[in-house]
Amino acid sequence: MNGTLERPRLFSIGAVSRQLGVSPSTIRRCETTGVVNPLRDEGMGRRLYTVDDVAAIRAERDATKHEAPVGTG
């Protein structure tokens, strides 16, 4: 290590949406339900997601993909 701190890689809601193939509203729902707690850009108030946030949203997406639709079980 060279002694410098690396900035964490941060992603916009649009970038996460494209990467995971989910809608921005799905990502915001993950915030509402406590799956993630994104950082906020102080200047513009945009949500910024870390690599860990993206992994958590991916896991949530994958878990809900395998659930049976309501009324079919």
HELIX and SHEET records of a PDB file:
HELIX    1   1 ILE A   13  LEU A   20  1                                   8    
HELIX    2   2 PRO A   24  THR A   32  1                                   9    
HELIX    3   3 VAL A   51  LYS A   65  1                                  15    
SHEET    1   A 2 LEU A  39  ARG A  40  0                                        
SHEET    2   A 2 ARG A  47  LEU A  48 -1                                        
END                                                                             
